[in-house]
Amino acid sequence: MAPLQKRALYSLVVGLALALLLITVLVRQGDVTAFHRNPSLRLIMYFVMIGVPISYVLLVSRSLREPTQVDERDKAIIERSGWTPWLATILSLVAWTLALTEAYWDQGQVPVAFLNLILVSALIVGSLAQSLGILLGYWRMNRDG
């Protein structure tokens, strides 16, 4: 396994673990808007919001800064995977928009608490998608020969 591939895998696993932690905490609270009432929950959310992109930067970008760690194949995979986080983030924003519009149509407004969750999800989805895009690039390259 190439160093960049390993680091993308580690970044994906760490990011998924942090995202699952956030989802679990929100579900246990019973209400998505609970973090406005609970400072501990806000700290967990901010930790995840910062932790997922930082794990990607520390694990994956490190390979990109070390020229001995990156070959032409790695560069090609990174270039091809560039659209993945953008597309995943846009799709998550579309999902948020549709879901919240339908859920809060009668009230005429969406609770402010969702703004933080939208930001957190965009950061998480973008980071996870970049790692996943790198892993899929290696898989396709190995599959195609």
N, CA, C and O of each residue as an XYZ file, in Angstrom:
580
protein
N       0.854     -1.174      0.000
C       0.000      0.000      0.000
C       0.896      1.233      0.000
O       1.822      1.338      0.804
N       0.616      2.159     -0.903
C       1.394      3.388     -1.022
C       1.188      4.268      0.217
O       0.125      4.221      0.837
N       2.202      5.074      0.583
C       2.053      5.936      1.766
C       0.837      6.855      1.690
O       0.130      7.022      2.684
N       0.585      7.446      0.539
C      -0.572      8.321      0.396
C      -1.874      7.540      0.576
O      -2.820      8.039      1.186
N      -1.921      6.338      0.056
C      -3.101      5.486      0.181
C      -3.346      5.128      1.650
O      -4.483      5.160      2.119
N      -2.278      4.787      2.367
C      -2.410      4.462      3.800
C      -2.942      5.655      4.576
O      -3.848      5.535      5.400
N      -2.357      6.801      4.290
C      -2.774      7.990      5.039
C      -4.205      8.393      4.710
O      -4.931      8.873      5.580
N      -4.612      8.199      3.463
C      -6.006      8.486      3.100
C      -6.941      7.535      3.839
O      -8.014      7.938      4.287
N      -6.532      6.270      3.965
C      -7.342      5.296      4.693
C      -7.440      5.673      6.172
O      -8.526      5.641      6.750
N      -6.317      6.026      6.778
C      -6.330      6.443      8.189
C      -7.196      7.682      8.378
O      -7.962      7.770      9.338
N      -7.075      8.627      7.470
C      -7.871      9.850      7.551
C      -9.361      9.535      7.436
O     -10.175     10.112      8.157
N      -9.715      8.631      6.541
C     -11.115      8.233      6.385
C     -11.644      7.569      7.652
O     -12.754      7.866      8.095
N     -10.858      6.676      8.233
C     -11.282      5.974      9.454
C     -11.443      6.954     10.618
O     -12.443      6.905     11.334
N     -10.464      7.844     10.808
C     -10.548      8.827     11.893
C     -11.743      9.752     11.673
O     -12.492     10.036     12.608
N     -11.919     10.220     10.440
C     -13.035     11.107     10.129
C     -14.381     10.446     10.352
O     -15.293     11.060     10.907
N     -14.513      9.197      9.924
C     -15.767      8.468     10.142
C     -16.034      8.261     11.625
O     -17.173      8.382     12.076
N     -14.987      7.949     12.387
C     -15.159      7.756     13.831
C     -15.642      9.045     14.497
O     -16.547      9.019     15.330
N     -15.034     10.167     14.124
C     -15.456     11.440     14.701
C     -16.878     11.805     14.272
O     -17.659     12.306     15.080
N     -17.212     11.560     13.020
C     -18.568     11.845     12.537
C     -19.594     10.975     13.259
O     -20.660     11.454     13.644
N     -19.269      9.704     13.439
C     -20.178      8.807     14.162
C     -20.331      9.230     15.619
O     -21.415      9.119     16.192
N     -19.246      9.715     16.215
C     -19.321     10.241     17.577
C     -20.315     11.397     17.641
O     -21.162     11.446     18.533
N     -20.210     12.311     16.708
C     -21.120     13.458     16.696
C     -22.567     13.014     16.484
O     -23.470     13.483     17.177
N     -22.786     12.120     15.537
C     -24.142     11.629     15.267
C     -24.712     10.926     16.490
O     -25.874     11.129     16.843
N     -23.898     10.102     17.135
C     -24.340      9.383     18.334
C     -24.728     10.354     19.442
O     -25.763     10.183     20.086
N     -23.913     11.361     19.663
C     -24.208     12.340     20.713
C     -25.492     13.096     20.388
O     -26.323     13.315     21.270
N     -25.657     13.494     19.132
C     -26.881     14.224     18.758
C     -28.117     13.357     18.901
O     -29.154     13.829     19.367
N     -28.023     12.104     18.508
C     -29.169     11.191     18.629
C     -29.497     10.942     20.097
O     -30.669     10.904     20.471
N     -28.476     10.771     20.928
C     -28.728     10.534     22.359
C     -29.375     11.737     23.028
O     -30.116     11.587     23.999
N     -29.098     12.922     22.515
C     -29.719     14.124     23.076
C     -31.193     14.203     22.704
O     -31.977     14.871     23.378
N     -31.565     13.516     21.628
C     -32.961     13.461     21.234
C     -33.438     14.630     20.391
O     -34.552     14.598     19.869
N     -32.626     15.647     20.252
C     -33.036     16.829     19.506
C     -31.790     17.455     18.887
O     -30.791     17.682     19.570
N     -31.860     17.723     17.614
C     -30.706     18.292     16.917
C     -30.341     19.662     17.482
O     -29.172     20.048     17.481
N     -31.318     20.377     17.951
C     -31.042     21.721     18.478
C     -30.552     21.697     19.926
O     -30.392     22.754     20.537
N     -30.314     20.521     20.477
C     -29.909     20.404     21.886
C     -28.573     21.065     22.175
O     -28.319     21.459     23.314
N     -27.711     21.196     21.173
C     -26.399     21.746     21.478
C     -26.451     23.230     21.833
O     -25.473     23.763     22.357
N     -27.569     23.911     21.562
C     -27.700     25.301     22.011
C     -27.919     25.359     23.518
O     -27.565     26.342     24.170
N     -28.504     24.300     24.061
C     -28.760     24.246     25.500
C     -27.635     23.566     26.264
O     -27.576     23.667     27.489
N     -26.735     22.872     25.560
C     -25.738     22.047     26.220
C     -24.327     22.439     25.762
O     -23.919     22.094     24.653
N     -23.579     23.163     26.615
C     -22.227     23.587     26.234
C     -21.280     22.407     25.964
O     -20.398     22.510     25.112
N     -21.455     21.304     26.671
C     -20.592     20.132     26.438
C     -20.808     19.582     25.035
O     -19.853     19.195     24.362
N     -22.030     19.549     24.605
C     -22.345     19.068     23.269
C     -21.753     19.997     22.210
O     -21.262     19.536     21.180
N     -21.802     21.309     22.466
C     -21.194     22.260     21.529
C     -19.702     22.017     21.414
O     -19.145     22.086     20.318
N     -19.043     21.733     22.540
C     -17.602     21.456     22.493
C     -17.298     20.201     21.680
O     -16.334     20.167     20.916
N     -18.127     19.170     21.849
C     -17.938     17.943     21.055
C     -18.109     18.264     19.574
O     -17.319     17.818     18.741
N     -19.134     19.034     19.250
C     -19.376     19.372     17.847
C     -18.214     20.186     17.277
O     -17.784     19.932     16.152
N     -17.706     21.142     18.021
C     -16.590     21.949     17.533
C     -15.327     21.102     17.409
O     -14.528     21.308     16.496
N     -15.146     20.158     18.319
C     -14.003     19.246     18.225
C     -14.070     18.443     16.933
O     -13.069     18.293     16.233
N     -15.245     17.932     16.627
C     -15.418     17.162     15.390
C     -15.250     18.069     14.179
O     -14.635     17.680     13.187
N     -15.800     19.285     14.260
C     -15.714     20.216     13.149
C     -14.257     20.534     12.813
O     -13.902     20.684     11.644
N     -13.439     20.632     13.817
C     -12.028     20.917     13.612
C     -11.241     19.626     13.395
O     -10.292     19.605     12.612
N     -11.625     18.558     14.079
C     -10.856     17.311     14.058
C     -10.817     16.600     12.726
O      -9.770     16.086     12.335
N     -11.932     16.557     12.019
C     -11.965     15.816     10.755
C     -11.065     16.481      9.705
O     -10.218     15.798      9.127
N     -11.213     17.773      9.438
C     -10.304     18.371      8.456
C      -8.835     18.350      8.896
O      -7.939     18.191      8.067
N      -8.593     18.510     10.194
C      -7.203     18.471     10.670
C      -6.620     17.081     10.489
O      -5.452     16.945     10.125
N      -7.415     16.043     10.737
C      -6.892     14.687     10.531
C      -6.526     14.486      9.067
O      -5.525     13.838      8.766
N      -7.321     15.032      8.155
C      -6.991     14.927      6.736
C      -5.698     15.675      6.431
O      -4.816     15.148      5.753
N      -5.589     16.896      6.930
C      -4.396     17.703      6.661
C      -3.146     17.030      7.226
O      -2.116     16.959      6.555
N      -3.241     16.543      8.448
C      -2.074     15.920      9.072
C      -1.686     14.606      8.407
O      -0.501     14.303      8.264
N      -2.670     13.840      8.007
C      -2.368     12.517      7.462
C      -2.102     12.530      5.961
O      -1.133     11.922      5.506
N      -2.929     13.199      5.195
C      -2.802     13.132      3.733
C      -1.868     14.207      3.200
O      -0.996     13.901      2.386
N      -2.018     15.442      3.626
C      -1.176     16.502      3.088
C       0.289     16.276      3.419
O       1.177     16.733      2.700
N       0.527     15.591      4.476
C       1.914     15.290      4.845
C       2.612     14.529      3.721
O       3.778     14.787      3.424
N       1.914     13.611      3.112
C       2.480     12.872      1.989
C       2.774     13.792      0.818
O       3.761     13.603      0.107
N       1.934     14.770      0.619
C       2.100     15.671     -0.523
C       3.279     16.612     -0.345
O       3.857     17.072     -1.330
N       3.642     16.906      0.896
C       4.775     17.804      1.154
C       6.112     17.088      1.109
O       7.159     17.729      1.016
N       6.084     15.767      1.174
C       7.321     14.990      1.139
C       7.508     14.437     -0.272
O       6.873     13.447     -0.633
N       8.374     15.065     -1.077
C       8.520     14.652     -2.467
C       8.913     13.188     -2.637
O       8.571     12.576     -3.650
N       9.613     12.623     -1.684
C       9.999     11.216     -1.799
C       8.816     10.284     -1.586
O       8.881      9.105     -1.933
N       7.738     10.807     -1.017
C       6.559      9.998     -0.716
C       5.564      9.961     -1.880
O       4.673      9.111     -1.900
N       5.705     10.874     -2.849
C       4.719     11.007     -3.911
C       5.374     10.743     -5.265
O       6.390     11.351     -5.603
N       4.780      9.830     -6.035
C       5.268      9.579     -7.387
C       4.227     10.075     -8.396
O       3.223     10.674     -8.011
N       4.467      9.826     -9.672
C       3.555     10.281    -10.725
C       2.156      9.678    -10.588
O       1.157     10.343    -10.863
N       2.093      8.427    -10.164
C       0.807      7.764     -9.976
C       0.001      8.472     -8.889
O      -1.198      8.706     -9.046
N       0.669      8.808     -7.786
C       0.000      9.519     -6.696
C      -0.529     10.870     -7.171
O      -1.657     11.247     -6.856
N       0.288     11.592     -7.928
C      -0.132     12.910     -8.429
C      -1.345     12.785     -9.338
O      -2.264     13.602     -9.271
N      -1.349     11.758    -10.193
C      -2.498     11.546    -11.088
C      -3.760     11.234    -10.297
O      -4.841     11.718    -10.632
N      -3.628     10.432     -9.254
C      -4.787     10.080     -8.418
C      -5.317     11.315     -7.703
O      -6.530     11.514     -7.630
N      -4.437     12.133     -7.182
C      -4.861     13.347     -6.485
C      -5.574     14.288     -7.447
O      -6.598     14.875     -7.095
N      -5.045     14.438     -8.652
C      -5.695     15.314     -9.633
C      -7.083     14.806     -9.999
O      -8.020     15.596    -10.118
N      -7.223     13.506    -10.178
C      -8.524     12.941    -10.552
C      -9.521     12.968     -9.400
O     -10.729     13.031     -9.627
N      -9.026     12.920     -8.168
C      -9.942     12.894     -7.022
C     -10.367     14.286     -6.583
O     -11.134     14.418     -5.629
N      -9.896     15.311     -7.246
C     -10.194     16.688     -6.846
C     -11.663     17.053     -6.898
O     -12.115     17.891     -6.118
N     -12.411     16.451     -7.792
C     -13.842     16.767     -7.908
C     -14.670     16.110     -6.804
O     -15.782     16.557     -6.522
N     -14.153     15.072     -6.185
C     -14.923     14.294     -5.218
C     -15.390     15.126     -4.017
O     -16.584     15.109     -3.714
N     -14.505     15.853     -3.317
C     -14.995     16.616     -2.155
C     -15.958     17.729     -2.552
O     -16.919     18.013     -1.838
N     -15.693     18.353     -3.692
C     -16.576     19.419     -4.155
C     -17.974     18.874     -4.401
O     -18.958     19.433     -3.917
N     -18.059     17.793     -5.147
C     -19.351     17.196     -5.468
C     -20.066     16.701     -4.210
O     -21.264     16.932     -4.046
N     -19.348     16.033     -3.335
C     -19.952     15.518     -2.107
C     -20.470     16.658     -1.225
O     -21.549     16.547     -0.642
N     -19.720     17.738     -1.126
C     -20.148     18.879     -0.317
C     -21.390     19.530     -0.909
O     -22.327     19.859     -0.182
N     -21.403     19.717     -2.227
C     -22.574     20.305     -2.882
C     -23.799     19.412     -2.667
O     -24.884     19.906     -2.364
N     -23.624     18.099     -2.824
C     -24.756     17.184     -2.621
C     -25.258     17.212     -1.179
O     -26.462     17.123     -0.938
N     -24.335     17.335     -0.216
C     -24.783     17.411      1.185
C     -25.542     18.713      1.435
O     -26.517     18.720      2.187
N     -25.108     19.816      0.815
C     -25.830     21.082      0.964
C     -27.211     21.019      0.305
O     -28.180     21.569      0.829
N     -27.293     20.353     -0.834
C     -28.591     20.160     -1.481
C     -29.504     19.343     -0.564
O     -30.676     19.680     -0.393
N     -28.969     18.272      0.026
C     -29.771     17.433      0.930
C     -30.258     18.243      2.131
O     -31.429     18.156      2.500
N     -29.365     19.034      2.747
C     -29.768     19.878      3.869
C     -30.879     20.841      3.449
O     -31.879     20.996      4.150
N     -30.688     21.483      2.298
C     -31.657     22.471      1.838
C     -33.030     21.846      1.614
O     -34.044     22.378      2.067
N     -33.054     20.735      0.925
C     -34.333     20.076      0.660
C     -34.989     19.577      1.947
O     -36.181     19.790      2.168
N     -34.205     18.916      2.787
C     -34.764     18.352      4.020
C     -35.283     19.443      4.957
O     -36.392     19.337      5.483
N     -34.488     20.484      5.164
C     -34.913     21.538      6.093
C     -36.064     22.363      5.530
O     -36.946     22.790      6.275
N     -36.058     22.587      4.228
C     -37.172     23.325      3.617
C     -38.483     22.577      3.819
O     -39.498     23.164      4.193
N     -38.444     21.288      3.567
C     -39.665     20.494      3.721
C     -40.069     20.353      5.188
O     -41.254     20.413      5.518
N     -39.088     20.165      6.062
C     -39.400     19.959      7.481
C     -39.939     21.220      8.152
O     -40.773     21.130      9.053
N     -39.473     22.396      7.724
C     -39.852     23.636      8.404
C     -40.651     24.582      7.521
O     -40.716     25.782      7.788
N     -41.250     24.051      6.482
C     -42.024     24.887      5.562
C     -43.147     25.634      6.274
O     -43.328     26.833      6.061
N     -43.894     24.938      7.112
C     -45.036     25.561      7.792
C     -44.607     26.639      8.786
O     -45.312     27.632      8.962
N     -43.462     26.454      9.432
C     -42.983     27.453     10.399
C     -42.432     28.696      9.701
O     -42.405     29.782     10.281
N     -41.994     28.529      8.459
C     -41.466     29.673      7.721
C     -40.038     30.033      8.053
O     -39.504     31.004      7.517
N     -39.406     29.268      8.929
C     -38.008     29.520      9.271
C     -37.370     28.253      9.812
O     -38.033     27.403     10.407
N     -36.084     28.151      9.592
C     -35.314     27.001     10.067
C     -34.614     27.416     11.356
O     -34.057     28.513     11.415
N     -34.624     26.575     12.395
C     -33.912     26.925     13.630
C     -32.431     27.212     13.364
O     -31.783     26.532     12.568
N     -31.924     28.215     14.038
C     -30.540     28.657     13.865
C     -29.551     27.532     14.160
O     -28.459     27.508     13.593
N     -29.915     26.617     15.024
C     -29.015     25.515     15.392
C     -28.544     24.736     14.174
O     -27.449     24.174     14.186
N     -29.345     24.694     13.135
C     -28.972     23.934     11.950
C     -27.825     24.565     11.178
O     -27.134     23.874     10.429
N     -27.610     25.858     11.344
C     -26.505     26.506     10.628
C     -25.165     25.882     10.998
O     -24.335     25.611     10.130
N     -24.960     25.657     12.293
C     -23.717     25.004     12.727
C     -23.614     23.585     12.181
O     -22.541     23.153     11.757
N     -24.725     22.866     12.191
C     -24.702     21.488     11.689
C     -24.426     21.435     10.188
O     -23.748     20.524      9.711
N     -24.943     22.396      9.455
C     -24.672     22.447      8.021
C     -23.187     22.695      7.782
O     -22.576     22.046      6.933
N     -22.610     23.626      8.523
C     -21.175     23.896      8.387
C     -20.344     22.674      8.759
O     -19.420     22.301      8.036
N     -20.674     22.056      9.882
C     -19.937     20.866     10.323
C     -20.039     19.764      9.282
O     -19.038     19.131      8.948
N     -21.234     19.533      8.770
C     -21.392     18.456      7.794
C     -20.631     18.755      6.512
O     -20.071     17.841      5.907
N     -20.596     20.009      6.086
C     -19.850     20.359      4.874
C     -18.355     20.099      5.065
O     -17.704     19.557      4.173
N     -17.813     20.477      6.207
C     -16.394     20.226      6.479
C     -16.093     18.735      6.567
O     -15.097     18.261      6.021
N     -16.955     18.006      7.254
C     -16.757     16.566      7.414
C     -16.885     15.852      6.072
O     -16.032     15.041      5.711
N     -17.943     16.154      5.342
C     -18.183     15.487      4.060
C     -17.045     15.778      3.082
O     -16.573     14.870      2.397
N     -16.605     17.022      3.011
C     -15.512     17.365      2.104
C     -14.230     16.607      2.415
O     -13.572     16.091      1.511
N     -13.879     16.541      3.684
C     -12.654     15.831      4.088
C     -12.764     14.334      3.845
O     -11.844     13.713      3.311
N     -13.894     13.759      4.240
C     -14.088     12.319      4.036
C     -14.108     11.978      2.544
O     -13.554     10.959      2.129
N     -14.738     12.821      1.753
C     -14.827     12.561      0.318
C     -13.458     12.635     -0.347
O     -13.177     11.864     -1.265
N     -12.612     13.543      0.097
C     -11.265     13.624     -0.486
C     -10.484     12.345     -0.191
O      -9.835     11.794     -1.080
N     -10.545     11.877      1.041
C      -9.862     10.625      1.387
C     -10.449      9.462      0.593
O      -9.715      8.624      0.070
N     -11.763      9.418      0.508
C     -12.413      8.356     -0.250
C     -12.060      8.439     -1.736
O     -11.863      7.410     -2.381
N     -11.980      9.642     -2.277
C     -11.598      9.821     -3.673
C     -10.195      9.296     -3.953
O      -9.957      8.694     -4.999
N      -9.274      9.517     -3.035
C      -7.908      9.002     -3.183
C      -7.926      7.482     -3.146
O      -7.288      6.830     -3.974
N      -8.655      6.916     -2.188
C      -8.727      5.453     -2.094
C      -9.370      4.841     -3.334
O      -8.909      3.811     -3.825
N     -10.422      5.460     -3.839
C     -11.056      4.960     -5.066
C     -10.125      5.083     -6.262
O     -10.144      4.233     -7.153
N      -9.315      6.127     -6.290
C      -8.334      6.287     -7.364
C      -7.323      5.155     -7.381
O      -6.985      4.634     -8.444
N      -6.841      4.774     -6.212
C      -5.908      3.635     -6.136
C      -6.607      2.348     -6.528
O      -6.030      1.518     -7.231
N      -7.832      2.173     -6.087
C      -8.577      0.960     -6.414
C      -8.771      0.849     -7.923
O      -8.560     -0.213     -8.509
N      -9.178      1.960     -8.549
C      -9.375      1.938    -10.008
C      -8.065      1.669    -10.741
O      -8.032      0.916    -11.714
N      -6.997      2.283    -10.273
C      -5.703      2.100    -10.927
C      -5.256      0.644    -10.803
O      -4.742      0.074    -11.766
N      -5.443      0.040     -9.640
C      -5.059     -1.363     -9.453
C      -5.967     -2.301    -10.246
O      -5.515     -3.320    -10.768
N      -7.234     -1.953    -10.328
C      -8.195     -2.764    -11.079
C      -7.899     -2.741    -12.564
O      -7.974     -3.770    -13.236
N      -7.561     -1.565    -13.080
C      -7.333     -1.414    -14.506
C      -5.926     -1.878    -14.931
O      -5.626     -2.007    -16.118
N      -5.105     -2.115    -13.952
C      -3.830     -2.712    -14.284
C      -2.675     -1.817    -14.245
O      -1.553     -2.245    -14.515
